[in-house]
């Protein structure tokens, strides 16, 4: 595993699963399903391990990846899921606990990637979040799954008993709305089970409007932070796929036709950086008619005030949308190089996507991860 594979974002993990599904290769996925105490990653973190011991993604800061590579080989040999617990509080004096942010009890589920992952990929392709309940112990086989999306409802395999199916039908919708992966114990007079509920959201979409040289750093930083990145050009004479090979999709449009060529929803984040005042103003006005809740506009405050003056002269009041408009764009990090500016922009987008105030973690009360 190289450093780039280790740092793979969630979007790359899902694409890796897709590649395994479409090929003859075999691979294991390791999930963190429960954490007691502190840990680098929280429940829902994933890592894919191929039969040649190549890993993609991470579940710790290096504390357990070597162990997981070893165990994954056994899972592939037996074709049987495995639940493994590591007590890094007890083992803090050995190499696992030294200086790598691991000081908790971590439960890891390892299972071979098979057809049970297809409903997950289907939901993500359709832009729907999905709740996946996986049996960890109790009155159903380890690794048995049930699924819930608001679009298709509840589905499960025949291995889940009726009482558990009824329980999951009740709890999965509310857990999906909360959006946090968790492990829980269920028990009725008919049986008991420990389940891991993994909430998997569609990949967030970052749309960058513009083709200047400052676009490439935004694409790169957006990609490594897990966004699917699209570029829209208002000039057809530019080969945008050749100029920005790291982007995922490429479109040509006019400023007032963006929503007709690409789907815009609340999981879409748009950065306008054409450096053309008229194009930027037209694109901004068009985007305000869509559901996107982040519209970043490159440029100084007085440039935006000039736009507001023109809107006002046309009898248009956009003040009710100020909460969606971010200009000057980015967090105040103080950097001025292209990649520092891109980091500032994507940091702001992440804070909106994760519903955080983007303050210092030292000032945050309680754990840094939601639990």
WOZI-V132463 format. One record per residue. N is the residue number from 0. RES is the residue in three letters. PSI is psi in whole degrees, -180 to 180 (999 if undefined). OMEGA is omega as a letter, one per 40 degrees, with the letter a starting at -180 (NA if undefined). D_CENTER is the distance of its C-alpha to the mean C-alpha in whole Angstrom. Layout:
n = <N/N>
res = <RES/RES>
psi = <PSI/PSI>
omega = <OMEGA/OMEGA>
d_center = <D_CENTER/D_CENTER>
//
This chain:
n = <0/1/2/3/4/5/6/7/8/9/10/11/12/13/14/15/16/17/18/19/20/21/22/23/24/25/26/27/28/29/30/31/32/33/34/35/36/37/38/39/40/41/42/43/44/45/46/47/48/49/50/51/52/53/54/55/56/57/58/59/60/61/62/63/64/65/66/67/68/69/70/71/72/73/74/75/76/77/78/79/80/81/82/83/84/85/86/87/88/89/90/91/92/93/94/95/96/97/98/99/100/101/102/103/104/105/106/107/108/109/110/111/112/113/114/115/116/117/118/119/120/121/122/123/124/125/126/127/128/129/130/131/132/133/134/135/136/137/138/139/140/141/142/143/144/145/146/147/148/149/150/151/152/153/154/155/156/157/158/159/160/161/162/163/164/165/166/167/168/169/170/171/172/173/174/175/176/177/178/179/180/181/182/183/184/185/186/187/188/189/190/191/192/193/194/195/196/197/198/199/200/201/202/203/204/205/206/207/208/209/210/211/212/213/214/215/216/217/218/219/220/221/222/223/224/225/226/227/228/229/230/231/232/233/234/235/236/237/238/239/240/241/242/243/244/245/246/247/248/249/250/251/252/253/254/255/256/257/258/259/260/261/262/263/264/265/266/267/268/269/270/271/272/273/274/275/276/277/278/279/280/281/282/283/284/285/286/287/288/289/290/291/292/293/294/295/296/297/298/299/300/301/302/303/304/305/306/307/308/309/310/311/312/313/314/315/316/317/318/319/320/321/322/323/324/325/326/327/328/329/330/331/332/333/334/335/336/337/338/339/340/341/342/343/344/345/346/347/348/349/350/351/352/353/354/355/356/357/358/359/360/361/362/363/364/365/366/367/368/369/370>
res = <UNK/UNK/UNK/UNK/UNK/UNK/UNK/UNK/UNK/UNK/UNK/UNK/UNK/UNK/UNK/UNK/UNK/UNK/UNK/UNK/UNK/UNK/UNK/UNK/UNK/UNK/UNK/UNK/UNK/UNK/UNK/UNK/UNK/UNK/UNK/UNK/UNK/UNK/UNK/UNK/UNK/UNK/UNK/UNK/UNK/UNK/UNK/UNK/UNK/UNK/UNK/UNK/UNK/UNK/UNK/UNK/UNK/UNK/UNK/UNK/UNK/UNK/UNK/UNK/UNK/UNK/UNK/UNK/UNK/UNK/UNK/UNK/UNK/UNK/UNK/UNK/UNK/UNK/UNK/UNK/UNK/UNK/UNK/UNK/UNK/UNK/UNK/UNK/UNK/UNK/UNK/UNK/UNK/UNK/UNK/UNK/UNK/UNK/UNK/UNK/UNK/UNK/UNK/UNK/UNK/UNK/UNK/UNK/UNK/UNK/UNK/UNK/UNK/UNK/UNK/UNK/UNK/UNK/UNK/UNK/UNK/UNK/UNK/UNK/UNK/UNK/UNK/UNK/UNK/UNK/UNK/UNK/UNK/UNK/UNK/UNK/UNK/UNK/UNK/UNK/UNK/UNK/UNK/UNK/UNK/UNK/UNK/UNK/UNK/UNK/UNK/UNK/UNK/UNK/UNK/UNK/UNK/UNK/UNK/UNK/UNK/UNK/UNK/UNK/UNK/UNK/UNK/UNK/UNK/UNK/UNK/UNK/UNK/UNK/UNK/UNK/UNK/UNK/UNK/UNK/UNK/UNK/UNK/UNK/UNK/UNK/UNK/UNK/UNK/UNK/UNK/UNK/UNK/UNK/UNK/UNK/UNK/UNK/UNK/UNK/UNK/UNK/UNK/UNK/UNK/UNK/UNK/UNK/UNK/UNK/UNK/UNK/UNK/UNK/UNK/UNK/UNK/UNK/UNK/UNK/UNK/UNK/UNK/UNK/UNK/UNK/UNK/UNK/UNK/UNK/UNK/UNK/UNK/UNK/UNK/UNK/UNK/UNK/UNK/UNK/UNK/UNK/UNK/UNK/UNK/UNK/UNK/UNK/UNK/UNK/UNK/UNK/UNK/UNK/UNK/UNK/UNK/UNK/UNK/UNK/UNK/UNK/UNK/UNK/UNK/UNK/UNK/UNK/UNK/UNK/UNK/UNK/UNK/UNK/UNK/UNK/UNK/UNK/UNK/UNK/UNK/UNK/UNK/UNK/UNK/UNK/UNK/UNK/UNK/UNK/UNK/UNK/UNK/UNK/UNK/UNK/UNK/UNK/UNK/UNK/UNK/UNK/UNK/UNK/UNK/UNK/UNK/UNK/UNK/UNK/UNK/UNK/UNK/UNK/UNK/UNK/UNK/UNK/UNK/UNK/UNK/UNK/UNK/UNK/UNK/UNK/UNK/UNK/UNK/UNK/UNK/UNK/UNK/UNK/UNK/UNK/UNK/UNK/UNK/UNK/UNK/UNK/UNK/UNK/UNK/UNK/UNK/UNK/UNK/UNK/UNK/UNK/UNK/UNK/UNK/UNK/UNK/UNK/UNK/UNK/UNK/UNK/UNK/UNK/UNK/UNK/UNK/UNK/UNK/UNK/UNK>
psi = <123/175/-36/-42/-40/-37/16/132/172/-38/-39/-33/-46/-40/-33/-43/-41/-43/-38/-43/-36/-5/-180/2/160/142/158/143/131/127/142/123/-17/145/131/128/-154/150/156/-40/161/173/135/-18/142/155/133/133/124/168/-20/16/19/127/148/123/-178/152/-14/-175/25/-2/-41/-3/-40/-42/-42/-39/-41/-46/-34/-36/-39/-38/-40/-36/-43/-17/34/132/156/134/120/136/133/121/94/-8/-41/-34/25/-18/-11/-168/-24/-37/3/106/17/21/17/112/53/-178/121/125/128/127/127/131/150/140/122/-162/-16/-13/-7/-43/-32/-48/-39/-44/-44/-41/-33/0/23/136/151/138/125/116/123/129/129/-33/168/-147/44/152/143/131/-9/140/152/155/150/129/153/-25/-46/-11/-152/137/156/173/166/-10/-12/125/159/-40/-39/-38/-42/-42/-45/-36/-32/-42/-28/-40/-43/-38/-36/-40/-36/-31/17/134/143/160/139/161/132/138/132/-178/-15/-16/-178/157/148/128/149/121/113/120/115/117/153/152/128/144/127/121/122/121/113/162/20/171/-22/-6/-39/-46/-35/-41/-48/-47/-36/-42/-48/-12/12/9/147/120/127/148/134/129/141/5/112/-10/-4/130/91/-30/-32/-37/-31/71/-18/-9/161/-39/157/135/151/138/170/162/-24/9/15/-45/-14/-13/-16/141/131/124/-171/-7/15/136/128/133/119/119/55/-18/18/116/-47/-47/-43/-43/-43/-42/-42/-48/-41/-44/-27/-15/4/171/-3/140/10/118/105/130/114/136/166/168/-38/-26/-42/-38/-34/-39/-44/-37/-41/-41/-44/-40/-26/4/23/125/112/16/-28/-10/7/-28/-18/-12/128/105/133/147/147/165/156/82/-13/-4/155/-5/162/-44/-28/-40/-44/-41/-40/-43/-52/-31/-41/-43/-43/-39/-37/-44/-40/4/50/159/-4/34/-176/137/-29/-21/-3/131/130/-168/152/-21/140/138/999>
omega = <i/a/a/i/a/a/a/i/a/a/i/i/a/i/i/i/i/i/i/a/a/a/i/a/i/a/i/i/i/i/i/a/i/i/i/a/a/i/a/i/a/i/a/i/a/i/i/i/i/a/i/i/i/a/i/a/a/i/i/i/a/a/a/a/i/i/a/i/i/a/a/i/i/i/i/i/a/a/a/i/a/i/a/i/i/i/a/i/i/a/a/a/i/a/a/a/a/i/a/i/a/i/a/i/a/i/a/i/i/i/a/i/a/a/i/i/a/i/i/i/i/a/a/i/a/i/a/i/a/i/a/i/a/a/i/i/i/a/i/a/i/i/i/a/i/a/i/i/i/a/a/a/a/i/a/i/a/a/a/a/a/a/a/i/i/i/a/i/a/a/a/i/a/i/i/i/i/i/a/i/a/i/a/i/i/i/i/i/a/a/i/i/i/a/i/i/a/i/a/a/i/i/i/a/i/i/i/i/a/a/i/a/i/i/a/i/i/i/a/a/i/a/a/i/i/i/i/a/i/i/i/i/i/a/a/i/a/i/a/i/i/a/a/a/a/i/a/a/a/a/i/a/i/a/a/a/a/a/i/a/a/a/i/i/a/i/a/a/a/i/a/a/i/a/i/a/a/i/a/a/i/i/i/a/i/a/i/i/a/a/a/a/i/i/i/a/a/i/a/a/a/i/i/i/i/i/a/i/i/i/a/i/i/i/a/i/a/a/i/a/a/a/a/a/a/i/e/a/i/i/a/a/i/a/a/i/a/a/i/i/i/i/i/a/a/i/i/i/i/a/i/a/a/i/i/a/i/i/i/i/i/a/a/i/a/a/a/i/i/a/NA>
d_center = <21/21/19/17/16/16/13/11/7/5/6/9/10/10/12/14/15/16/18/19/20/22/24/27/25/24/21/20/17/17/15/16/17/19/20/23/23/21/19/16/13/13/13/11/10/11/14/16/19/22/26/27/25/22/19/15/13/14/15/17/18/21/23/22/21/24/25/22/24/27/26/24/27/29/26/27/31/31/28/28/25/25/24/25/25/26/27/27/29/32/31/30/34/33/30/27/27/29/27/23/22/22/25/24/24/21/21/20/20/21/21/22/20/22/22/20/17/18/17/14/14/16/14/11/14/15/12/13/11/13/14/16/19/20/23/24/28/30/32/30/29/26/23/24/21/21/19/18/17/19/20/21/22/23/23/24/26/30/30/29/32/33/32/29/28/29/28/24/25/26/23/20/20/20/17/15/16/15/12/12/13/16/20/23/26/28/32/34/38/37/35/32/28/26/22/18/16/13/11/8/7/7/5/6/10/12/16/18/22/24/25/27/27/24/22/21/20/17/16/16/14/11/11/11/8/6/7/10/13/16/19/22/26/29/31/32/34/30/29/25/24/26/26/22/21/18/17/15/18/21/23/26/27/29/28/29/28/24/23/25/23/20/18/17/16/14/11/12/13/17/18/22/24/27/30/32/33/34/31/28/30/30/27/26/28/27/23/25/26/22/19/17/17/17/19/20/23/25/28/30/31/35/33/31/34/36/34/34/38/38/36/38/41/40/40/36/35/31/31/29/26/26/23/21/23/22/25/26/22/20/20/24/23/27/26/28/27/24/22/22/22/19/17/19/17/14/14/15/13/10/13/13/10/10/13/15/18/18/21/22/21/24/25/22/24/23/20/17/15/15/17>
//
